[in-house]
């Protein structure tokens, strides 16, 4: 497994970083604050995420949010034996998408949240991580193949390293746990002498308790069955006696069936006779109604149709006779009078008016001529008087003419309105040319028409009623509202006739035949048969009384049985269950003994596997100490488990701490433990990339060179990513960085640097 590239918006980084394929360590150079540790952290956090249940992880996630804002995400591209794949994580939602790039295939999508280890998505993602990396926890990666800046001093040489590697001892340990859990599922007895007795009962103790309970239940059931036996015997005796009485009752009731059948046939005959009578009544009523409707229809055939007269015909005639026609005659007479008076009056001013006007003008002109004289003044006054009198006459004449013309116009309008109203009354009549003299004849014709229509409607009503009764009698569904026509009623009449015939032939006739047979059967019985029937009735009543008394006694016995304790199961069933449970108890005890023996065997096997894996891990660490310590550091001395390990230094045993080790030697020893643990994982097939952040801190050039040589040997087997800010060490080692996080514009040494793969960080 190796890292190919990293696309991210994470802390100070925004863009893509590519990691070259080479058999030497990939070196990432950058000054303090350039984002080296952030880049390494982004690689592992993209894979494992942040567990926000831990306060340190929450603070780390907040510190790693993009400085420029925007999405908080990263995608790492990797390559393994099957090809390339990408892991993309959204740090806000913990949504992760894992995809094989060739062919393009999505192999996982879900919420890979390390804070929810029991979710189905996280469990599926952990299985995928185990398949790809062999490490499902970030803590396991950081304790072995990932050395974060400042975390080297937290290196521990503990037994937990063997669990991380998932070696043979872990399987044995898991098997021991399974065997132990299965043993304690069976019994609470301690599996070894060192362990204390448990309080929670196992299957053996539960079965023992259940066997005891079943034994107690069986004793109680046997006692209850002994108490109930006399009552059960009495109950069976009463039920047998009652069954005999019930048989006698059925026999006596059977003897009465002949009379019951005879009575039923007589009732059926009476019902059939009543139905025939009712059908005949309905038939007669319907036939009479049809005849009346046909007669009324024949009488009204010569009369006008139903729409010949409007509903308010008589009201219209009364209005015409009493109001409209008299008013019209009155208005016409008034119009003729006004017209005669208007024709006799002159068209212009009257003769006297014209003479007075002419004489007045002449006198006025003469008076003006003789104005200086008294005669002239008098003439002028007389002329003015004549002019006034003539003009007044003309005005009065004209006013009278205008009044006469206005009155004539009003009278003419009233005549037109009266004629319009008369036209409205005549509109819609079959005789719109009706004259006042024809009113008596029209009234007689209307009365005859209305009487014929009433007779027809009455006949139709009787026909509808008779039809509905006939339909109800025939039990037809259409017996509802509506007007029946004669043809339908005739068909209904035919149906009634057919029903009468069917009732007589299909019901009455067979009933009479059956009745005759039953009567003949009764007549062949002995003469005292009716007395025998009366005796049978008395016996039947006696048997029923005894049956009721016996039922009372039986219910009393049953109540006493209910009052006694009644076991839910029989003694035979409980005995069978107890035997089966005792067999299960013996099997559980044997299984517990088998698990106890297996646990003892696994204890020995565990010690053997633990020692083997521990020896291999120590060998890997000793090999790295030999390469790093210059012959002065190592090997490790492990008298018991890994927590008891000490370091051989200059011929003496010292603890893995500073002091007595110097600070630089302490770093070298811890680095050897980390690399040896990663080698141990790689030896078991877990070949994850080795991430080392600032390995040269606190080291002199010689120690730094030894560290570099070890990293180069490791890079021949698996990918190694190294970050550093120490340019002088790189120049001393002759190493050219693969990624320069400071950018090309920064002053650099004479050693040539590669171009920056990603955008310049802030």
DOSEDREN-482028 format. One record per residue (C-alpha): residue number from 1; x, y negated, z. Coordinates in steps of 0.05 Angstrom, whole numbers, plus 32768, in hexadecimal, padded with zeros to 4 digits. Example, Ala and Ser with C-alpha at 12.3 -4.5 7.8 and 13.67 -1.06 7.14 Angstrom:
1	80F6	805A	809C .
2	8111	8015	808F .
This chain:
1	8000	8000	8000 .
2	801A	7FBB	7FEF .
3	8000	7F73	7FEB .
4	7FFB	7F57	7FA4 .
5	7FDD	7F12	7FAE .
6	7FB6	7EE7	7FDF .
7	7F80	7EB4	7FCC .
8	7F69	7E8C	8007 .
9	7F4B	7E4D	8026 .
10	7F6A	7E57	806A .
11	7F8A	7E24	8098 .
12	7FBB	7DFA	8070 .
13	7FB9	7E2A	8034 .
14	7F8C	7E22	7FF7 .
15	7F9C	7E4B	7FB9 .
16	7FBE	7E8B	7FA4 .
17	8000	7EAB	7FBA .
18	801E	7EE5	7F94 .
19	804F	7F17	7FB2 .
20	8081	7F34	7F80 .
21	808C	7F7E	7F76 .
22	80D3	7F8E	7F8E .
23	80FA	7FC0	7FB7 .
24	8115	7F89	7FE4 .
25	80F0	7F5F	8018 .
26	80C3	7F27	7FFE .
27	80DD	7EE8	801F .
28	80AF	7EAD	802E .
29	80D5	7E6E	8041 .
30	80B8	7E31	8063 .
31	80C8	7DFF	8098 .
32	80A5	7DFB	80DB .
33	805B	7DEB	80CF .
34	805C	7DFE	8085 .
35	802B	7E38	8090 .
36	8056	7E76	8091 .
37	8034	7E95	80CE .
38	7FF0	7E7E	80B3 .
39	7FFE	7EA4	8072 .
40	8010	7EE4	8097 .
41	7FD3	7EDB	80C5 .
42	7FA6	7ED1	8088 .
43	7FBD	7F14	806B .
44	7FAB	7F3C	80A9 .
45	7F6D	7F14	80BB .
46	7F51	7F1E	8074 .
47	7F55	7F69	8081 .
48	7F41	7F6C	80CA .
49	7F1C	7F2B	80D8 .
50	7F12	7F06	811A .
51	7EF1	7F27	8156 .
52	7ECB	7EEB	8171 .
53	7EBB	7F10	81B2 .
54	7F03	7F02	81C6 .
55	7F13	7EBA	81DA .
56	7F58	7EBC	81B9 .
57	7F3A	7ED3	8177 .
58	7F05	7E9C	817A .
59	7F3A	7E67	8185 .
60	7F65	7E84	814E .
61	7F2A	7E83	811D .
62	7F1B	7E3A	812D .
63	7F64	7E27	8122 .
64	7F66	7E4B	80DF .
65	7F2C	7E26	80C0 .
66	7F40	7E04	807E .
67	7F5F	7DC0	8089 .
68	7F3E	7DA5	804B .
69	7EF9	7DC0	805F .
70	7ECE	7DEB	8031 .
71	7EC8	7E36	8031 .
72	7EEE	7E5E	8065 .
73	7F01	7E9D	803E .
74	7F3A	7EC6	8022 .
75	7F45	7EFF	7FF0 .
76	7F81	7F2D	7FF2 .
77	7F93	7F59	7FB7 .
78	7FB6	7F9A	7FC8 .
79	7FD1	7FD6	7FA2 .
80	7FD3	801F	7FB9 .
81	7FDB	8062	7F97 .
82	7F96	805C	7F76 .
83	7FA1	8016	7F59 .
84	7F91	7FCF	7F6C .
85	7F58	7FB9	7F99 .
86	7F43	7F78	7FB9 .
87	7F27	7F68	7FFE .
88	7F00	7F26	8002 .
89	7EE8	7F0B	8045 .
90	7EBB	7ED0	8056 .
91	7ED2	7EBE	809D .
92	7E92	7E98	80AD .
93	7E63	7ED3	80A1 .
94	7E95	7F0D	80A4 .
95	7E7B	7F25	8061 .
96	7EAF	7F51	8040 .
97	7EB2	7F6B	7FF9 .
98	7EE4	7FA2	7FE6 .
99	7EEB	7FAF	7F9B .
100	7F16	7FDC	7F70 .
101	7F30	7FB2	7F37 .
102	7F3A	7FE9	7F03 .
103	7F05	7FFD	7EF6 .
104	7EDD	7FC4	7F13 .
105	7EB9	7FE9	7F4B .
106	7E9D	7FCE	7F8D .
107	7EAC	8000	7FC4 .
108	7E94	7FD7	8000 .
109	7E68	7F9B	800F .
110	7E4F	7F89	8053 .
111	7E59	7F64	8095 .
112	7E9C	7F7E	80AE .
113	7E99	7F5D	80F1 .
114	7ECC	7F77	8124 .
115	7EA1	7F5A	815C .
116	7E6A	7F8D	8149 .
117	7E8E	7FD0	8148 .
118	7E4E	7FF8	814C .
119	7E2D	7FDA	810E .
120	7E27	8007	80D1 .
121	7E4D	7FD6	80A4 .
122	7E88	7FD0	80D4 .
123	7E8C	801B	80DD .
124	7E8D	8026	8092 .
125	7EC2	7FF0	808A .
126	7EED	8011	80C1 .
127	7EEA	8053	809C .
128	7F01	802F	805D .
129	7F3B	800E	8083 .
130	7F50	8051	809F .
131	7F52	806D	8058 .
132	7F79	8032	803C .
133	7FA8	801E	8075 .
134	7FA3	8054	80AA .
135	7F99	801C	80DD .
136	7F52	8006	80EE .
137	7F64	7FD1	8123 .
138	7F8A	7F90	811C .
139	7FAC	7F9D	815F .
140	7FC9	7FDF	8146 .
141	7FE6	7FBC	8108 .
142	8004	7F83	8132 .
143	8024	7FB5	8162 .
144	8047	7FDC	812B .
145	804E	7FC2	80E3 .
146	803D	7F78	80ED .
147	806B	7F4C	8117 .
148	8048	7F09	8120 .
149	8071	7ECC	8134 .
150	807A	7ECC	8180 .
151	805C	7F11	8188 .
152	809D	7F38	8188 .
153	80A6	7F2D	81D2 .
154	8063	7F50	81DE .
155	807E	7F91	81C2 .
156	806E	7FCD	81EF .
157	808A	8013	81EC .
158	804C	8038	8205 .
159	8026	8078	81F9 .
160	7FF3	8051	81D2 .
161	8023	804F	8197 .
162	8018	809A	818E .
163	7FCD	808E	818B .
164	7FD6	8059	8155 .
165	7FFC	808B	812B .
166	7FC4	80BE	8133 .
167	7FF7	80F6	813B .
168	7FEA	813D	8153 .
169	7FE6	8128	819B .
170	7FAB	80FB	818D .
171	7F84	8134	816F .
172	7F93	815F	81AC .
173	7F7F	8126	81D9 .
174	7F3E	811E	81B3 .
175	7F33	8169	81B7 .
176	7F3F	8167	8202 .
177	7F0C	812F	8209 .
178	7ED9	8156	81DF .
179	7EE5	8196	8207 .
180	7EE1	8170	8249 .
181	7EA0	814D	8234 .
182	7E82	818E	821D .
183	7E96	81B0	825F .
184	7E77	8178	8289 .
185	7E39	817B	825D .
186	7E32	81C2	8276 .
187	7E45	81BC	82C0 .
188	7E59	818B	82F6 .
189	7E90	81B7	8312 .
190	7ED5	8197	8308 .
191	7EFB	81B2	82CC .
192	7F3D	81AE	82F1 .
193	7F51	81AD	833A .
194	7F69	8165	8333 .
195	7F24	814B	831F .
196	7EEC	813C	834F .
197	7EA7	815B	834E .
198	7E77	8135	8322 .
199	7E33	811C	8338 .
200	7E0E	8124	82F7 .
201	7DF2	816A	82EF .
202	7E04	8191	82B0 .
203	7DDE	81C4	8288 .
204	7DF0	81FC	82B9 .
205	7DD6	81D7	82F5 .
206	7D98	81C1	82CF .
207	7D89	8209	82BB .
208	7D94	8221	8302 .
209	7D63	81EC	831B .
210	7D31	81FE	82E5 .
211	7D36	8249	82F6 .
212	7D28	8238	833F .
213	7CEC	820D	832A .
214	7CD1	8244	82FD .
215	7CD8	8277	8336 .
216	7CB0	824A	8364 .
217	7C7C	823E	832E .
218	7C77	8289	8321 .
219	7C69	8297	836B .
220	7C33	8260	836C .
221	7C13	827B	832C .
222	7C11	82C2	8347 .
223	7BEE	82A9	8387 .
224	7BBD	827F	835E .
225	7BAC	82BA	8331 .
226	7B9E	82E5	836F .
227	7B6F	82B0	838B .
228	7B4A	82A7	8349 .
229	7B40	82F0	8338 .
230	7AFD	82FC	8360 .
231	7ADE	82BE	8342 .
232	7AF4	82D2	82FD .
233	7AD4	8317	8306 .
234	7A92	82F6	831D .
235	7A95	82C7	82E1 .
236	7A9D	8301	82B1 .
237	7A62	8326	82D2 .
238	7A35	82E8	82CC .
239	7A48	82DC	8284 .
240	7A38	8325	8272 .
241	79F3	831F	8294 .
242	79E5	82DD	8271 .
243	79F9	82FB	822E .
244	79C4	8331	8238 .
245	798F	82FD	8249 .
246	79A3	82D5	820B .
247	7999	8314	81E1 .
248	7953	831E	81FD .
249	7943	82D5	81EF .
250	795A	82DC	81A7 .
251	792F	831B	819F .
252	78F1	82FA	81BC .
253	78FC	82BD	8191 .
254	7902	82EA	8154 .
255	78BE	8309	8163 .
256	789F	82C4	815E .
257	78BC	82B6	8119 .
258	787F	82D2	80F5 .
259	7850	82A2	8117 .
260	7881	8269	810D .
261	7886	8278	80C3 .
262	783A	827C	80BD .
263	7832	8239	80E1 .
264	7867	821A	80B4 .
265	7844	8232	8075 .
266	7801	8216	808C .
267	7821	81D3	809A .
268	7843	81D4	8056 .
269	7800	81E3	8035 .
270	77DF	81AA	8059 .
271	7818	817A	8046 .
272	7813	8190	7FFD .
273	77C8	8186	7FFD .
274	77D1	8141	801C .
275	7804	812F	7FE7 .
276	77D7	8145	7FAF .
277	779F	811B	7FCB .
278	77CD	80DF	7FD0 .
279	77E6	80E9	7F89 .
280	779F	80ED	7F6F .
281	778D	80AC	7F93 .
282	77CA	808A	7F75 .
283	77B8	80A7	7F31 .
284	7771	808C	7F34 .
285	7788	8047	7F4C .
286	77BD	8042	7F16 .
287	778E	8058	7EDF .
288	775A	8025	7EF4 .
289	778F	7FEE	7EF7 .
290	77A6	7FFF	7EB0 .
291	775E	7FFD	7E97 .
292	7752	7FB8	7EB6 .
293	7793	7F9B	7E9A .
294	7783	7FB5	7E55 .
295	773C	7F98	7E58 .
296	7755	7F54	7E70 .
297	778A	7F54	7E3B .
298	7755	7F63	7E06 .
299	7729	7F2A	7E1E .
300	7761	7EF8	7E1E .
301	777D	7F0D	7DDB .
302	7752	7EDB	7DB4 .
303	7763	7EA2	7DE4 .
304	77A1	7E75	7DDE .
305	77E3	7E8E	7DF9 .
306	77FF	7E83	7E3F .
307	7823	7E43	7E29 .
308	77E5	7E25	7E08 .
309	77D3	7DFA	7E45 .
310	7805	7DD8	7E71 .
311	77FD	7DE1	7EBC .
312	77E1	7D9A	7EC5 .
313	77AF	7D9E	7E8C .
314	7771	7D8A	7EB5 .
315	7797	7D52	7ED7 .
316	77AA	7D36	7E93 .
317	7761	7D38	7E7B .
318	774A	7D14	7EBA .
319	777F	7CDF	7EB2 .
320	776C	7CD5	7E68 .
321	7721	7CD2	7E76 .
322	7720	7CA8	7EB5 .
323	775B	7C7A	7EAE .
324	7782	7C77	7E6D .
325	774B	7C77	7E37 .
326	771E	7C43	7E5D .
327	775A	7C16	7E68 .
328	776D	7C1B	7E1E .
329	7727	7C07	7E09 .
330	7728	7BCC	7E3A .
331	776C	7BB4	7E20 .
332	7757	7BBA	7DD7 .
333	7718	7B8F	7DE4 .
334	7742	7B5B	7E07 .
335	7773	7B5B	7DCD .
336	773B	7B51	7D9A .
337	771F	7B16	7DC2 .
338	7762	7AF3	7DC6 .
339	776F	7B00	7D7D .
340	772C	7ADF	7D69 .
341	7738	7AA2	7D93 .
342	777E	7A9A	7D79 .
343	7766	7A9E	7D30 .
344	7730	7A66	7D3A .
345	7761	7A33	7D55 .
346	7784	7A03	7D23 .
347	77CB	7A10	7D11 .
348	77E2	79C7	7D19 .
349	77CA	7989	7D41 .
350	777E	797A	7D40 .
351	775E	7945	7D13 .
352	774F	7917	7D4D .
353	7796	791A	7D64 .
354	77B0	7909	7D20 .
355	777F	78CD	7D19 .
356	7792	78B4	7D5E .
357	77DC	78B8	7D4F .
358	77D3	7894	7D0B .
359	77A7	785D	7D29 .
360	77D7	7854	7D64 .
361	7812	784C	7D35 .
362	77EC	7819	7D0B .
363	77D7	77F0	7D48 .
364	781E	77F3	7D64 .
365	783B	77DA	7D22 .
366	7805	77A2	7D1E .
367	7811	778E	7D66 .
368	785B	7789	7D5A .
369	784C	775B	7D1F .
370	781E	772E	7D49 .
371	7846	7736	7D88 .
372	7846	76EB	7D95 .
373	77FC	76EC	7D9C .
374	77CE	770A	7DCE .
375	77AC	7732	7D98 .
376	77EE	7751	7D86 .
377	77FC	7766	7DCE .
378	77B8	7785	7DD5 .
379	77C2	77A9	7D93 .
380	7805	77C4	7DAB .
381	77E6	77DC	7DED .
382	77AD	77FE	7DC9 .
383	77DE	781E	7D97 .
384	7809	7839	7DD1 .
385	77CB	7854	7DF3 .
386	77B4	7877	7DB3 .
387	77F9	7895	7DA9 .
388	77FA	78B0	7DF0 .
389	77B4	78CD	7DEA .
390	77C4	78EE	7DA7 .
391	7806	790C	7DBE .
392	77E5	7928	7DFD .
393	77B0	794A	7DD4 .
394	77E5	796A	7DA8 .
395	780C	7983	7DE5 .
396	77CD	79A0	7E05 .
397	77BA	79C3	7DC3 .
398	77FF	79E1	7DBC .
399	7800	79FA	7E05 .
400	77BD	7A1C	7DFB .
401	77D8	7A3F	7DBD .
402	7816	7A57	7DE0 .
403	77EE	7A74	7E1A .
404	77BF	7A98	7DEB .
405	77F9	7AB7	7DC5 .
406	781D	7ACE	7E06 .
407	77DD	7AEE	7E21 .
408	77D3	7B12	7DDE .
409	781B	7B2C	7DE1 .
410	7812	7B47	7E28 .
411	77D1	7B68	7E15 .
412	77F2	7B89	7DD8 .
413	782B	7BA3	7E04 .
414	77FA	7BC0	7E36 .
415	77D4	7BE2	7DFD .
416	7816	7C01	7DE4 .
417	7827	7C19	7E2A .
418	77E2	7C38	7E32 .
419	77E8	7C5A	7DEF .
420	782D	7C74	7E04 .
421	7811	7C91	7E45 .
422	77D7	7CB0	7E1F .
423	780A	7CCF	7DF0 .
424	7831	7CEB	7E2A .
425	77F3	7D0B	7E46 .
426	77E2	7D29	7E02 .
427	7829	7D40	7DF6 .
428	7831	7D8B	7DFE .
429	77E6	7D9A	7DF5 .
430	77CF	7DCA	7DC0 .
431	779F	7D94	7DA6 .
432	77C6	7D52	7DA7 .
433	778D	7D31	7D7E .
434	775D	7D35	7DB8 .
435	7724	7D02	7DB8 .
436	76FB	7CEA	7DF5 .
437	76BD	7D0C	7DDB .
438	76DF	7D50	7DD9 .
439	76EF	7D53	7E23 .
440	76B3	7D7E	7E3A .
441	76C1	7DB2	7E05 .
442	770B	7DB2	7E17 .
443	76FB	7DBD	7E60 .
444	76CD	7DF8	7E50 .
445	7703	7E18	7E24 .
446	7737	7E0E	7E5A .
447	770A	7E2C	7E90 .
448	76FE	7E6A	7E64 .
449	7749	7E71	7E56 .
450	775A	7E69	7EA0 .
451	7726	7E9D	7EB5 .
452	7742	7ECF	7E82 .
453	7789	7EC2	7E9A .
454	7775	7ECB	7EE3 .
455	7752	7F0D	7ED2 .
456	7791	7F23	7EAD .
457	77BF	7F0F	7EE6 .
458	7792	7F31	7F19 .
459	7793	7F70	7EF0 .
460	77DF	7F6B	7EE8 .
461	77E7	7F63	7F33 .
462	77BC	7FA0	7F41 .
463	77E5	7FC5	7F0C .
464	7827	7FB1	7F2D .
465	780E	7FC6	7F71 .
466	77F4	8009	7F58 .
467	7835	8014	7F32 .
468	7860	8006	7F6E .
469	7836	8035	7F99 .
470	783C	806A	7F64 .
471	7887	8061	7F60 .
472	788D	8065	7FAC .
473	7863	80A3	7FAB .
474	7890	80C2	7F75 .
475	78CD	80AB	7F9E .
476	78EB	8084	7F64 .
477	7923	8052	7F6F .
478	7903	801E	7F40 .
479	78CA	8011	7F70 .
480	78DE	7FC9	7F79 .
481	78C4	7F83	7F66 .
482	78B3	7F72	7F1E .
483	7879	7F71	7EED .
484	7865	7FB3	7ECF .
485	784E	7FB7	7E88 .
486	7815	7FE4	7E74 .
487	7841	8014	7E4D .
488	786D	801F	7E8A .
489	7830	8029	7EB6 .
490	7815	805C	7E86 .
491	7856	8082	7E88 .
492	7852	807E	7ED4 .
493	780B	8097	7ED1 .
494	7823	80D3	7EA9 .
495	785A	80DF	7EDD .
496	7825	80DE	7F15 .
497	77FC	8111	7EEF .
498	783A	813C	7EE7 .
499	784A	8135	7F31 .
500	7803	814C	7F42 .
501	780B	8187	7F15 .
502	784F	8198	7F31 .
503	7836	8193	7F78 .
504	77FD	81C2	7F69 .
505	7825	81F4	7F42 .
506	786A	81F1	7F63 .
507	7859	81E4	7FAC .
508	7811	81F3	7FBB .
509	780B	8234	7F94 .
510	784B	8255	7FB0 .
511	7838	823E	7FF6 .
512	77F4	825E	7FF1 .
513	7812	829E	7FD7 .
514	7844	82A0	8011 .
515	780C	828F	8042 .
516	77E2	82C8	8028 .
517	781D	82F8	8030 .
518	782A	82E1	8078 .
519	77E1	82E6	808A .
520	77DE	832C	806D .
521	781B	833F	8096 .
522	77FA	8324	80D5 .
523	77BA	834A	80C6 .
524	77E2	838C	80C1 .
525	77FB	8385	8109 .
526	77D6	83A6	8143 .
527	7796	8385	815A .
528	77B7	836D	819C .
529	77F0	834A	8178 .
530	77DB	8306	8190 .
531	77DB	831F	81D7 .
532	7820	833B	81CA .
533	7836	82F7	81B2 .
534	781C	82D8	81F2 .
535	7842	830C	821B .
536	7880	82FD	81F2 .
537	7879	82B3	8202 .
538	7875	82C3	824D .
539	78B2	82F1	8248 .
540	78D8	82BD	8221 .
541	78CA	8288	8255 .
542	78E0	82B8	828D .
543	7921	82C8	8268 .
544	792F	827F	825E .
545	7925	8272	82A8 .
546	7955	82AA	82BA .
547	7986	8290	8286 .
548	7985	824B	82A6 .
549	798E	8268	82ED .
550	79C8	8293	82D5 .
551	79E8	8256	82B4 .
552	79E3	8231	82F7 .
553	7A06	826A	831B .
554	7A3C	826D	82E5 .
555	7A49	8222	82EA .
556	7A50	8229	8335 .
557	7A84	8260	832D .
558	7AA9	8236	82F9 .
559	7AA9	81FA	8328 .
560	7AC8	8225	835E .
561	7AFC	823D	832C .
562	7B0C	81F5	831A .
563	7B15	81E4	8363 .
564	7B4A	821A	836A .
565	7B91	820A	8352 .
566	7B97	821F	830A .
567	7BDE	822C	82EE .
568	7BEE	820E	82AB .
569	7C11	824E	8295 .
570	7C06	8297	82A3 .
571	7C34	82BF	82CF .
572	7C4A	82E9	8292 .
573	7C5E	82AB	826B .
574	7C84	828E	82A7 .
575	7CA8	82D0	82B2 .
576	7CBD	82D1	8269 .
577	7CD5	8289	826D .
578	7CFC	8297	82AD .
579	7D1E	82D2	828C .
580	7D31	82A9	824F .
581	7D4B	8270	827B .
582	7D75	82A0	82A4 .
583	7D94	82B9	8263 .
584	7DA2	8270	824E .
585	7DC1	8265	8293 .
586	7DF1	829F	828B .
587	7E03	8287	8245 .
588	7E10	8240	825F .
589	7E3C	825A	8296 .
590	7E64	8284	8264 .
591	7E6B	8247	8236 .
592	7E83	821C	8270 .
593	7EB8	8250	8281 .
594	7ECE	8251	8238 .
595	7ED6	8205	8237 .
596	7EFC	8208	8278 .
597	7F2E	823A	825A .
598	7F33	8211	821A .
599	7F41	81D2	8242 .
600	7F7A	81F5	8267 .
601	7F98	820B	8224 .
602	7F91	81C4	8207 .
603	7FB6	81A6	8242 .
604	7FF3	81CE	8231 .
605	7FEB	81C0	81E7 .
606	7FE5	8175	81F5 .
607	8026	8173	821A .
608	8048	8196	81E0 .
609	802B	8168	81AA .
610	8038	8129	81D4 .
611	8081	813B	81DE .
612	808A	814A	8193 .
613	806B	8108	817B .
614	808F	80E1	81B1 .
615	80D2	8100	819C .
616	80C7	80ED	8153 .
617	80B4	80A5	8166 .
618	80F1	809E	8193 .
619	811E	80B9	815B .
620	8105	8084	812B .
621	8111	804D	815E .
622	8157	8068	816E .
623	8168	8067	8124 .
624	8155	801D	811F .
625	817B	800D	8160 .
626	81B9	802E	8143 .
627	81B4	8002	8105 .
628	81A6	7FC2	812B .
629	81CD	7FC7	816B .
630	8213	7FCC	814D .
631	821E	800D	8174 .
632	8210	7FEB	81B7 .
633	81C4	7FF2	81BB .
634	81A3	8035	81C2 .
635	818E	806A	81C4 .
636	814E	8069	81EE .
637	814A	8091	822E .
638	8103	80AE	8238 .
639	8100	80DA	8276 .
640	80B4	80E0	8274 .
641	8082	80BC	8247 .
642	8090	807D	821F .
643	8080	804D	8257 .
644	80BE	8068	827C .
645	80ED	8059	8242 .
646	812F	8034	8250 .
647	8168	801E	8223 .
648	81B0	8038	8222 .
649	81DC	7FF9	821E .
650	8228	7FFB	8224 .
651	8227	8040	8245 .
652	81F1	802F	8278 .
653	81A5	8032	827B .
654	8181	7FF0	827E .
655	8137	7FDE	8279 .
656	811A	7FC1	8239 .
657	8119	7F7A	8252 .
658	8142	7F3B	8255 .
659	8168	7F38	8282 .
660	8191	7F65	8284 .
661	818F	7F62	8238 .
662	81A2	7F20	8219 .
663	8169	7EFB	81F7 .
664	8183	7F0B	81B1 .
665	8191	7F55	81C2 .
666	814B	7F59	81E1 .
667	812E	7F40	819F .
668	8156	7F73	8178 .
669	8140	7FAD	81A6 .
670	80F7	7F99	81A1 .
671	80FE	7F91	8155 .
672	811B	7FD8	8152 .
673	80DE	7FF2	8179 .
674	80AE	7FCF	8149 .
675	80D2	7FE8	810A .
676	80DA	802E	8128 .
677	808F	8030	8138 .
678	807F	801A	80F0 .
679	80AF	8050	80D7 .
680	808A	8083	8102 .
681	8048	806D	80E2 .
682	8067	8070	809D .
683	8083	80B5	80AB .
684	803B	80CC	80B9 .
685	8022	80AF	8077 .
686	800A	806B	808F .
687	8034	8040	8060 .
688	8018	7FFA	806E .
689	8040	7FBC	8059 .
690	8071	7FA3	808E .
691	8064	7F59	80A1 .
692	809B	7F35	80C7 .
693	8092	7EEC	80DA .
694	80D4	7EC7	80EB .
695	8100	7F04	80FC .
696	8140	7EDB	8102 .
697	812C	7EAF	813D .
698	815E	7EB3	8177 .
699	818E	7EDD	814D .
700	81D6	7ECE	8139 .
701	81EB	7ED9	80F0 .
702	8206	7F20	80FE .
703	81C5	7F37	811F .
704	819C	7F14	80E9 .
705	81C4	7F3A	80B4 .
706	81B7	7F7C	80D7 .
707	816D	7F6C	80DA .
708	816E	7F5B	8090 .
709	8190	7F9C	807E .
710	815C	7FC4	80A4 .
711	8123	7F9E	8081 .
712	8144	7FAC	803E .
713	8146	7FF7	804D .
714	80FD	7FF5	8062 .
715	80EB	7FCF	8023 .
716	8105	8009	7FFA .
717	80CB	8033	8015 .
718	8093	8001	801F .
719	8084	7FB8	8016 .
720	80A5	7F86	8046 .
721	808F	7F3D	804C .
722	80BE	7F10	8073 .
723	80B2	7EC7	8086 .
724	80E8	7E98	80A0 .
725	80F9	7E4F	80A8 .
726	8145	7E5C	80AF .
727	8163	7E47	806D .
728	81AA	7E4F	8087 .
729	819F	7E98	8098 .
730	8183	7EA4	8052 .
731	81C0	7E81	8033 .
732	81EE	7EA9	8060 .
733	81CB	7EEA	804A .
734	81CA	7ED5	8001 .
735	817F	7EDB	7FFE .
736	8154	7EB3	7FCF .
737	810C	7EA8	7FE8 .
738	80D2	7EC0	7FBF .
739	80A1	7E8C	7FD7 .
740	80B4	7E45	7FEF .
741	807C	7E26	8017 .
742	80A0	7DE3	801B .
743	809A	7DD4	7FD1 .
744	80D0	7DC2	7F9E .
745	80D7	7D79	7FB2 .
746	80F4	7D89	7FF6 .
747	8140	7D88	7FFE .
748	815B	7DCE	7FFA .
749	81A0	7DEE	7FFE .
750	81C9	7E01	7FC3 .
751	81A5	7E44	7FC2 .
752	8173	7E44	7F89 .
753	812A	7E4C	7F9D .
754	80F0	7E6B	7F76 .
755	80B5	7E3F	7F61 .
756	807B	7E3A	7F90 .
757	8046	7E6E	7F80 .
758	800C	7E49	7FA3 .
759	7FF9	7E00	7FAB .
760	8021	7DD6	7FDB .
761	8005	7DDB	8021 .
762	7FF4	7D9D	8048 .
